[in-house]
């Protein structure tokens, strides 16, 4: 029932669209998504090289394990890349809801508790009270929005966060309920490995999960052992991080700075290693092992001076989260976190206090990482931490509520607290209501029209006849759509994902916009050109002196008229 409710809320606006199809792509900030989909397309076509996905040249260090998996699913089952994207992405979310519902039923010992599982994914940032939109706008392109927007595009971030939520919930179930030592040991090792593997899927969700767990474990050690001195030292290391973090980043780079950001957790984690006689090191090692492929590729690329990676690090600017916006946007979770922390300290339940204080600390540090040197898109990490806390907080609240019921005055305290939380949750859901009715939530891309079907056929035919030649897509056609439907190398690339081998020439082609740059085209081996005769800026006529038609095909436009697509070569 919980899964059905979740599907109705998260996919309802999409399924209700008159043009809905399992093979239609969601037009939700689609530029980046189409770049990821190009990786899925390449793998579905048998292109397994680590290359820039559009031109299929150069190299690619972007975390892409999920997109490769979706491509293999498409290849194995004969699905289109878009269908595989939609199916695999939605399945991951449904499994997360099923896991959360199961843990809620276990925590509350009531079957109906599982029906609460869809609620966390409807929470918002109170943007509805600050303007006409469903998200909070910050500087540059930074925004704050709720889990529903994170899940909507069905991309690697949505899948990675869904898996991270499953792992965190499973760890809570494994350690907060009776289990054998071997089950806990090997189960935790396996789950730690999965956390590490997330580094190969999506960087920020992996970082958020690591900080979350590090914060919880560090605080758990301090609270359970009543280490007042350790608490003072840990708190004292926070200003040290803000002072020395920028120097670490300037001297060693972004990745070491992110590791240095764990400094306030180090005392608690160090004592935990000693108290467990090193057993916890097995968990850290499993996570490191899972993350090692992506870390090695990134470190190797930076060491080799990969121009894209250097650009990527330097491009993060003005993406911080102002304190007022961060606090207001997170109020729906901050209030219950405070309540859980107080209940944990008063009732001497260190695991509750550790969850609340450790999670809040990780959230604060990651959301302010631009101030202590890492400068790794703080707003994205704020969103990811919001998601992970939202996905895991309900079972803890249920446990707190059950405990308070046993106290004489606890019932009324609990009811008052839950009333406040319920009101905040209800108000924050105004963002979701506005989102569900928005154009962004309902829009579908025109990827399966007759025009793009004919374009894909012509592109594949020309690619087979001229291997190694890039295709330039003319005006009135979207090169990104041609790529994901035809699966051939095109003269295009996504600036923030990976760069082609001949960056300068391909960049000149893309930057030319509505014009054709024959010099750059020849330099990039992009001498195939796809044009639409219906287009007002018809390159076939404009550049007739240098374009030689090779093949053509007719398509039926949406208004019923017929037009022609042409593949030409540059003289």
Buried (B, 14 or more C-beta within 10 A) or exposed (E): EBBEBBBEBBBBBBEEBEEEEEBBBBBBBBEBBBBBBBBBBBBBBEBEEEBBBBBBBBBBBBBBBBBBBBBBBBBEEEBBBBBBBBBBBBBBBBBBBBBBBBBBBBBBEEEEBBBBBBBBBBBBBBBBEBEEBBBBBBEEEBBBBBBBBBBBBBBBBBBBBBBBBBBBBBBBBBEBEEEEEEEBBEBBBEBBBBBBBBBBBBBBBBBBBBBBBBBBBBBBBBBBBEBEEBBEBBEEBBEEBBEBBBEBBEEEBBBBBBEBBBBBBBBBBEBBBEEEEEEBEBBBBBBBBBBBBBBEBBBEBBEEEBEBBEEBBEEBEEBBBBEEBBEBBBBBBBBBBBBBBBBBBEBEBBBBBBBBBBBBBBBBBBBBBBBBBBBBBBBBBBBBBBBBBBBBBBBBBBBBBBBBEEEEEBEEEBEEBBEEBEEBBEBBBBBBEBBBEBEBBBBBBBBBBBBBBBBBBBBBBBBEEBEEBBBBBBBBBBBBBBBBBBBBBBBBBBBBBBBBBBBEBBBBBBEEEEEBBBEBBEBBBBBBBBBBBBBEBBBBEBBEEBBEEBEBBEBEEEEEEEBBBBBBBBE
